[in-house]
Amino acid sequence: MTIVNPELRPYLIEHATPADEILQELAAENRRAYPRDVRMQITPDQGAFLAFLVRLTGARTVVEVGTFTGYSAIWIARALPEGGRLVTCDISEEWTAVARRYWERAEVTDRIELRLGDAAQTLREMPREEHVDLAFVDADKVGYPVYYEEVLARLRPNGLMVLDNTLQRGLVVDASDTSPSTLAIREINDAIAADKRVESVLLSVYDGLTVVRKR
C-alpha cells in the first residue's frame, strides 16, 4: 500500500531544506552498498523536519534509537546548539563504520556519542531521570513498545519523541497482516493514543511519523 503518492515525493523533497553534498553522497552510497536496507534511511524532508524540531525546541540532549549509516544523525547533530549532544545507538558495526566516516566529513563527530549494542539495554543504562529533550526512534519495529517506555521515562516534560514507520506501509489497517512488525506497530500506536502521560499526532509522512509530547 502506498501512503504518499510516489509522484509527489520529488515535489515534497524539492520544497524542503535540501540535503547538502555530503548527505547526498551518503544516500548514494546507501543505495549502492545496501540496496535491500536503504529503506531504513529517512528521506531528506524528514531530515529537515527533525532538524527543524531540534532548533524549534532548543534541544540540547537528543537520543536516537537506530543509527543505520548516520544520515539522520547528521541532520540532528547539525541542528544542535553549542554544547548539545546526540546519543545514538545501533547494533551494527558495519553500518556505523560508514556513519563515522560521514560524521567526520560533516564535522559533527564531537557532538555525537555512538553506543553499540542492544538498544533496549543501552536505554536502560542511561540515567533514569527526565533529562532528554528530544528522541528519534527508528529501529526494529518489534522493539518499539519497549523503546517508547524507556525513552518516555527519561524525556523531560514538554520533551518530544518522534517515531518513524508508524503506518507500516498502510498495513496497520490490513487485518490480514499479522506479522510481528505490524502487530508491534499497532500495539504502540494504540498505546500512545491511550496514554494520558502524553499528547500525540500521527502524521501521514511517507511511512507514518508519530510526534509525541510528554505532558
ROLOMAR-977909 format. One line per 10 residues: their letters; for each residue x, y, z of N, C-alpha, C, O. Coordinates in steps of 0.1 Angstrom, whole numbers, plus 5000, padded with zeros to 4 digits. Example, Ala and Ser with C-alpha at 12.3 -4.5 7.8 and 13.67 -1.06 7.14 Angstrom:
<recs>
AS> 5132 4943 5078 5123 4955 5078 5132 4967 5078 5142 4967 5085; 5128 4978 5071 5137 4989 5071 5129 5000 5079 5134 5011 5080;
</recs>
This chain:
<recs>
MTIVNPELRP> 5008 4988 5000 5000 5000 5000 5009 5012 5000 5019 5013 5007; 5005 5022 4992 5013 5035 4991 5006 5046 4999 4994 5049 4997; 5013 5051 5009 5007 5062 5017 5008 5075 5010 4998 5083 5010; 5020 5078 5005 5022 5091 4998 5023 5088 4983 5031 5079 4979; 5016 5095 4975 5017 5093 4960 5031 5094 4956 5037 5105 4958; 5037 5084 4950 5051 5085 4945 5054 5097 4937 5065 5102 4937; 5044 5101 4929 5046 5113 4920 5048 5126 4928 5054 5135 4923; 5044 5126 4941 5045 5138 4949 5059 5138 4956 5063 5149 4961; 5065 5127 4958 5077 5126 4966 5088 5136 4961 5094 5143 4970; 5092 5136 4948 5102 5146 4944 5098 5160 4947 5106 5169 4951;
YLIEHATPAD> 5085 5163 4946 5080 5177 4948 5081 5180 4963 5086 5191 4966; 5078 5171 4972 5080 5173 4986 5094 5176 4990 5097 5185 4998; 5103 5168 4985 5117 5169 4988 5123 5183 4982 5131 5189 4989; 5118 5186 4971 5123 5199 4964 5118 5211 4972 5124 5222 4971; 5108 5210 4980 5102 5221 4987 5105 5221 5002 5097 5226 5010; 5116 5214 5006 5121 5214 5020 5135 5218 5019 5142 5219 5009; 5141 5222 5031 5155 5225 5031 5163 5213 5025 5161 5202 5029; 5171 5216 5015 5178 5205 5008 5189 5198 5015 5196 5204 5024; 5192 5186 5012 5203 5179 5017 5216 5184 5010 5215 5186 4997; 5227 5186 5017 5239 5191 5011 5246 5179 5004 5242 5168 5003;
EILQELAAEN> 5258 5183 4999 5266 5173 4991 5270 5161 4999 5269 5150 4994; 5273 5163 5012 5277 5151 5020 5265 5142 5022 5267 5130 5021; 5254 5147 5025 5242 5139 5027 5238 5132 5014 5234 5120 5015; 5239 5139 5003 5236 5133 4990 5246 5121 4987 5241 5111 4982; 5258 5123 4990 5268 5112 4988 5266 5100 4997 5267 5089 4993; 5262 5103 5009 5258 5092 5019 5246 5084 5014 5246 5072 5014; 5236 5091 5009 5224 5085 5004 5227 5077 4992 5222 5066 4990; 5236 5082 4983 5240 5074 4971 5248 5061 4975 5246 5051 4969; 5257 5063 4985 5264 5051 4990 5255 5040 4996 5256 5028 4994; 5244 5045 5003 5235 5036 5009 5227 5028 4997 5225 5016 4998;
RRAYPRDVRM> 5223 5035 4987 5216 5029 4976 5225 5019 4969 5221 5008 4965; 5238 5022 4968 5248 5013 4961 5252 5001 4970 5252 4990 4965; 5255 5004 4982 5260 4993 4991 5250 4985 4998 5252 4973 5001; 5238 4991 5001 5228 4984 5009 5214 4986 5002 5205 4992 5008; 5213 4981 4990 5200 4983 4983 5188 4977 4990 5177 4982 4988; 5190 4966 4997 5179 4960 5004 5176 4967 5017 5165 4965 5023; 5185 4974 5023 5183 4981 5036 5182 4996 5035 5179 5002 5045; 5183 5001 5023 5183 5016 5021 5170 5022 5026 5169 5034 5030; 5159 5014 5027 5146 5019 5032 5147 5024 5047 5139 5031 5051; 5158 5020 5053 5160 5024 5067 5165 5038 5068 5165 5044 5079;
QITPDQGAFL> 5169 5044 5057 5174 5058 5057 5161 5067 5056 5153 5064 5048; 5160 5077 5064 5149 5086 5063 5151 5095 5050 5162 5095 5044; 5141 5102 5046 5141 5110 5034 5147 5124 5038 5147 5128 5049; 5152 5131 5028 5157 5145 5031 5147 5154 5038 5151 5162 5047; 5134 5153 5034 5125 5162 5040 5122 5158 5055 5119 5166 5063; 5123 5145 5057 5122 5140 5071 5134 5145 5079 5132 5149 5091; 5145 5145 5073 5157 5150 5080 5156 5165 5083 5159 5169 5094; 5151 5173 5073 5148 5187 5076 5138 5189 5087 5140 5199 5095; 5128 5180 5087 5118 5182 5098 5124 5179 5112 5121 5186 5121; 5133 5169 5113 5139 5166 5126 5148 5178 5130 5148 5182 5141;
AFLVRLTGAR> 5156 5183 5120 5164 5195 5123 5156 5207 5128 5160 5214 5137; 5145 5208 5121 5135 5219 5125 5131 5218 5139 5130 5227 5147; 5127 5205 5143 5122 5203 5157 5133 5205 5167 5131 5211 5178; 5146 5201 5164 5157 5204 5173 5159 5219 5175 5160 5223 5187; 5159 5226 5165 5161 5241 5166 5149 5247 5173 5150 5256 5181; 5137 5243 5169 5125 5249 5175 5124 5247 5190 5120 5256 5197; 5128 5235 5195 5127 5232 5209 5139 5236 5216 5139 5237 5229; 5150 5240 5209 5163 5243 5216 5169 5231 5223 5176 5232 5233; 5166 5219 5217 5170 5206 5223 5186 5206 5225 5193 5209 5215; 5190 5202 5236 5205 5201 5239 5209 5186 5241 5220 5182 5238;
TVVEVGTFTG> 5199 5178 5245 5202 5164 5247 5192 5156 5239 5180 5156 5242; 5197 5149 5229 5189 5141 5220 5193 5127 5220 5205 5124 5220; 5184 5118 5219 5186 5103 5218 5181 5098 5205 5169 5101 5202; 5188 5090 5198 5184 5084 5186 5185 5069 5188 5195 5063 5191; 5174 5062 5185 5174 5047 5186 5173 5042 5171 5163 5042 5165; 5185 5037 5167 5186 5032 5153 5194 5042 5145 5189 5053 5141; 5207 5039 5142 5216 5048 5136 5217 5045 5121 5218 5055 5113; 5217 5033 5117 5220 5028 5103 5233 5034 5099 5243 5032 5106; 5234 5042 5088 5247 5047 5084 5248 5062 5087 5257 5069 5082; 5240 5067 5097 5242 5080 5102 5236 5092 5095 5239 5103 5098;
YSAIWIARAL> 5227 5089 5086 5221 5100 5078 5213 5109 5087 5215 5121 5087; 5204 5104 5094 5195 5112 5103 5203 5119 5114 5200 5130 5118; 5214 5112 5119 5222 5118 5129 5229 5130 5125 5230 5140 5132; 5233 5131 5112 5239 5143 5107 5229 5155 5107 5232 5166 5112; 5217 5152 5103 5206 5163 5103 5204 5168 5118 5204 5180 5120; 5203 5159 5127 5201 5162 5141 5213 5169 5147 5211 5180 5153; 5225 5164 5145 5237 5170 5151 5239 5184 5146 5244 5192 5154; 5237 5186 5133 5240 5199 5128 5230 5210 5134 5234 5222 5135; 5219 5206 5138 5209 5215 5144 5211 5218 5159 5204 5227 5164; 5219 5210 5165 5221 5212 5180 5228 5225 5182 5237 5229 5175;
PEGGRLVTCD> 5225 5231 5194 5232 5243 5198 5246 5240 5203 5249 5228 5205; 5254 5250 5205 5267 5247 5211 5266 5240 5224 5259 5244 5233; 5274 5229 5225 5273 5221 5237 5263 5210 5237 5262 5202 5246; 5255 5210 5226 5244 5200 5225 5250 5186 5222 5262 5185 5217; 5243 5176 5225 5248 5162 5224 5237 5153 5219 5226 5153 5223; 5241 5144 5209 5233 5134 5204 5239 5120 5208 5250 5117 5205; 5231 5112 5215 5235 5098 5219 5227 5089 5209 5214 5089 5210; 5234 5082 5201 5227 5074 5191 5232 5059 5193 5243 5057 5195; 5222 5050 5191 5226 5036 5193 5222 5027 5182 5212 5029 5175; 5230 5017 5180 5227 5007 5169 5235 4995 5173 5244 4995 5181;
ISEEWTAVAR> 5232 4984 5166 5238 4971 5169 5248 4967 5158 5256 4957 5160; 5249 4974 5147 5257 4970 5136 5270 4978 5135 5270 4991 5134; 5281 4971 5136 5294 4978 5135 5297 4982 5120 5303 4992 5117; 5292 4974 5111 5294 4977 5097 5287 4990 5093 5293 4998 5087; 5274 4991 5096 5267 5003 5092 5272 5015 5099 5274 5026 5093; 5276 5014 5112 5280 5026 5119 5295 5030 5116 5299 5041 5118; 5302 5020 5110 5315 5024 5105 5313 5034 5093 5321 5044 5092; 5303 5032 5085 5300 5041 5074 5296 5055 5081 5300 5065 5076; 5288 5054 5091 5283 5066 5098 5295 5074 5103 5295 5086 5101; 5304 5068 5109 5316 5075 5114 5323 5083 5103 5328 5094 5106;
RYWERAEVTD> 5325 5077 5092 5332 5083 5081 5325 5096 5077 5331 5107 5075; 5312 5095 5076 5304 5107 5071 5302 5117 5082 5302 5129 5080; 5302 5113 5095 5301 5123 5106 5314 5131 5106 5314 5143 5109; 5325 5124 5103 5338 5132 5103 5338 5142 5091 5342 5153 5093; 5333 5138 5080 5332 5147 5069 5323 5159 5072 5325 5170 5068; 5312 5156 5079 5302 5166 5082 5306 5175 5094 5299 5184 5098; 5317 5171 5100 5323 5178 5112 5313 5179 5123 5311 5189 5130; 5307 5167 5126 5297 5166 5138 5302 5156 5147 5294 5153 5157; 5313 5150 5145 5318 5139 5154 5318 5143 5169 5315 5135 5177; 5322 5155 5172 5323 5160 5185 5309 5161 5192 5309 5163 5204;
RIELRLGDAA> 5298 5161 5184 5285 5162 5190 5278 5149 5192 5267 5148 5197; 5284 5138 5187 5277 5125 5186 5284 5115 5195 5296 5113 5194; 5277 5108 5203 5282 5096 5211 5274 5084 5206 5262 5082 5207; 5282 5075 5199 5276 5063 5194 5278 5052 5204 5289 5049 5210; 5267 5045 5207 5267 5033 5216 5263 5021 5209 5251 5020 5204; 5272 5011 5207 5269 4999 5200 5264 4989 5210 5269 4987 5221; 5253 4982 5206 5247 4971 5214 5232 4971 5213 5226 4979 5206; 5226 4963 5221 5211 4962 5221 5206 4975 5226 5209 4980 5236; 5196 4980 5218 5191 4994 5220 5183 4994 5234 5185 5004 5241; 5176 4984 5237 5168 4984 5250 5178 4985 5261 5176 4992 5271;
QTLREMPREE> 5189 4977 5261 5198 4977 5272 5206 4991 5272 5209 4996 5283; 5209 4996 5261 5215 5009 5260 5207 5020 5267 5212 5028 5275; 5194 5020 5264 5185 5029 5270 5184 5027 5285 5184 5037 5293; 5183 5015 5290 5182 5012 5304 5195 5016 5312 5194 5019 5324; 5206 5017 5305 5218 5021 5312 5219 5036 5313 5228 5041 5320; 5211 5043 5306 5211 5058 5308 5204 5062 5321 5196 5054 5327; 5208 5073 5327 5202 5077 5340 5187 5078 5339 5181 5083 5329; 5180 5072 5348 5166 5072 5348 5160 5085 5355 5155 5085 5365; 5163 5096 5347 5158 5109 5352 5153 5116 5339 5157 5113 5328; 5145 5126 5341 5139 5133 5329 5149 5144 5324 5149 5156 5327;
HVDLAFVDAD> 5158 5139 5315 5169 5148 5310 5170 5149 5295 5177 5157 5290; 5162 5141 5288 5162 5141 5273 5152 5151 5268 5141 5151 5272; 5157 5159 5259 5149 5169 5253 5141 5164 5241 5129 5168 5239; 5147 5156 5233 5141 5151 5221 5147 5137 5218 5158 5134 5220; 5138 5128 5212 5143 5115 5209 5137 5111 5195 5126 5115 5192; 5145 5103 5188 5140 5098 5175 5142 5083 5175 5153 5078 5176; 5130 5076 5173 5130 5062 5173 5128 5056 5159 5117 5059 5153; 5138 5049 5154 5137 5044 5140 5145 5031 5139 5156 5031 5133; 5141 5021 5146 5148 5009 5147 5139 4997 5144 5129 4999 5138; 5142 4985 5149 5134 4973 5147 5120 4976 5153 5119 4981 5165;
KVGYPVYYEE> 5110 4973 5146 5096 4977 5150 5091 4969 5162 5083 4974 5170; 5096 4956 5163 5092 4948 5174 5096 4954 5187 5090 4952 5198; 5107 4962 5187 5112 4968 5199 5105 4981 5203 5108 4986 5214; 5096 4986 5194 5091 4999 5197 5084 5001 5210 5086 5011 5217; 5075 4991 5215 5069 4993 5228 5079 4995 5239 5076 5002 5248; 5090 4987 5239 5100 4988 5249 5107 5002 5248 5109 5009 5258; 5111 5005 5236 5119 5018 5234 5110 5030 5238 5115 5039 5244; 5097 5029 5235 5088 5040 5239 5089 5042 5254 5090 5054 5259; 5087 5032 5262 5086 5033 5276 5100 5037 5282 5100 5045 5291; 5111 5032 5277 5124 5035 5282 5127 5050 5279 5133 5057 5287;
VLARLRPNGL> 5124 5054 5267 5126 5068 5263 5117 5078 5271 5122 5088 5277; 5104 5074 5272 5095 5083 5279 5099 5086 5293 5097 5097 5299; 5104 5075 5300 5108 5077 5314 5120 5087 5315 5121 5093 5326; 5127 5089 5305 5139 5098 5305 5136 5112 5298 5145 5120 5298; 5124 5113 5292 5121 5125 5285 5116 5136 5295 5108 5133 5304; 5121 5148 5293 5117 5159 5302 5102 5163 5299 5098 5160 5288; 5095 5169 5308 5082 5175 5305 5083 5184 5293 5092 5193 5293; 5074 5183 5284 5074 5191 5271 5084 5186 5261 5085 5192 5250; 5092 5176 5265 5101 5170 5255 5093 5162 5244 5082 5158 5246; 5100 5160 5233 5094 5154 5222 5100 5140 5218 5112 5139 5220;
MVLDNTLQRG> 5092 5131 5214 5097 5118 5209 5090 5117 5195 5078 5119 5193; 5099 5113 5185 5094 5111 5171 5096 5096 5168 5108 5092 5169; 5086 5090 5163 5087 5075 5160 5084 5074 5145 5074 5079 5140; 5093 5067 5138 5092 5066 5123 5085 5052 5120 5085 5043 5128; 5079 5052 5108 5073 5039 5102 5061 5035 5110 5058 5023 5111; 5053 5044 5115 5041 5040 5123 5029 5037 5115 5018 5035 5121; 5030 5037 5102 5019 5032 5094 5022 5019 5087 5013 5012 5081; 5035 5015 5088 5039 5002 5082 5033 5000 5068 5027 4989 5065; 5036 5009 5059 5032 5008 5045 5017 5007 5044 5012 5001 5034; 5009 5011 5054 4995 5010 5053 4990 4997 5059 4978 4995 5060;
LVVDASDTSP> 4999 4988 5063 4994 4975 5068 4988 4976 5082 4982 4966 5086; 4989 4987 5089 4983 4988 5102 4967 4986 5101 4961 4983 5111; 4962 4989 5089 4947 4988 5088 4944 4975 5080 4932 4974 5076; 4953 4967 5077 4951 4954 5070 4950 4943 5080 4960 4938 5085; 4938 4939 5083 4935 4929 5094 4942 4915 5090 4945 4908 5099; 4945 4913 5078 4951 4900 5074 4966 4900 5077 4972 4889 5077; 4972 4911 5080 4986 4911 5082 4988 4910 5097 4985 4918 5105; 4994 4898 5101 4997 4895 5115 5012 4893 5117 5017 4886 5126; 5020 4900 5109 5035 4899 5110 5039 4906 5123 5032 4915 5128; 5050 4901 5129 5055 4907 5142 5056 4922 5142 5053 4929 5151;
STLAIREIND> 5062 4927 5131 5064 4942 5130 5051 4949 5130 5050 4959 5137; 5041 4945 5122 5029 4952 5121 5021 4951 5134 5015 4961 5138; 5021 4939 5140 5015 4938 5154 5021 4947 5164 5014 4953 5172; 5034 4949 5164 5041 4957 5173 5038 4972 5171 5036 4980 5180; 5036 4976 5158 5033 4990 5155 5019 4992 5159 5016 5003 5164; 5009 4983 5156 4996 4985 5161 4995 4987 5176 4988 4995 5181; 5003 4979 5183 5004 4979 5197 5008 4993 5202 5002 4999 5211; 5019 4998 5196 5024 5011 5201 5016 5022 5197 5014 5032 5205; 5010 5021 5185 5000 5032 5181 4988 5033 5191 4984 5044 5195; 4983 5022 5194 4971 5021 5203 4976 5026 5217 4968 5033 5224;
AIAADKRVES> 4988 5022 5222 4992 5026 5235 4994 5041 5236 4991 5047 5246; 5000 5047 5225 5003 5061 5225 4990 5069 5225 4988 5079 5233; 4980 5064 5217 4967 5071 5216 4960 5071 5229 4952 5081 5232; 4962 5061 5238 4955 5060 5250 4963 5065 5262 4959 5065 5274; 4976 5069 5260 4985 5073 5270 4982 5087 5276 4984 5097 5268; 4978 5088 5288 4974 5101 5294 4987 5109 5298 4986 5121 5301; 4998 5103 5297 5011 5110 5300 5016 5119 5289 5025 5127 5291; 5010 5117 5277 5014 5124 5265 5003 5130 5257 4991 5126 5259; 5006 5139 5248 4997 5142 5236 5005 5139 5224 5017 5140 5223; 4998 5135 5213 5005 5130 5201 4997 5132 5189 4985 5135 5189;
VLLSVYDGLT> 5004 5131 5178 4998 5132 5164 5006 5122 5155 5018 5122 5155; 4998 5115 5148 5004 5105 5138 5002 5112 5124 4991 5113 5119; 5014 5115 5119 5014 5122 5106 5015 5112 5094 5023 5103 5095; 5008 5114 5084 5009 5106 5072 5021 5110 5063 5019 5113 5051; 5033 5111 5069 5045 5114 5062 5052 5102 5058 5057 5094 5067; 5053 5099 5045 5059 5087 5040 5053 5075 5047 5041 5071 5044; 5060 5068 5055 5055 5056 5061 5049 5058 5075 5048 5049 5083; 5046 5070 5078 5040 5074 5091 5050 5079 5101 5061 5073 5103; 5048 5091 5107 5057 5097 5116 5048 5102 5128 5040 5110 5126; 5051 5096 5140 5043 5100 5151 5052 5109 5160 5063 5106 5163;
VVRKR> 5046 5120 5164 5052 5130 5172 5045 5130 5186 5033 5132 5186; 5053 5128 5196 5047 5127 5210 5053 5138 5219 5065 5140 5218; 5045 5145 5226 5049 5155 5236 5046 5150 5250 5034 5146 5253; 5056 5149 5259 5054 5145 5272 5047 5156 5280 5052 5168 5280; 5036 5154 5287 5029 5164 5294 5037 5168 5306 5033 5177 5314;
</recs>
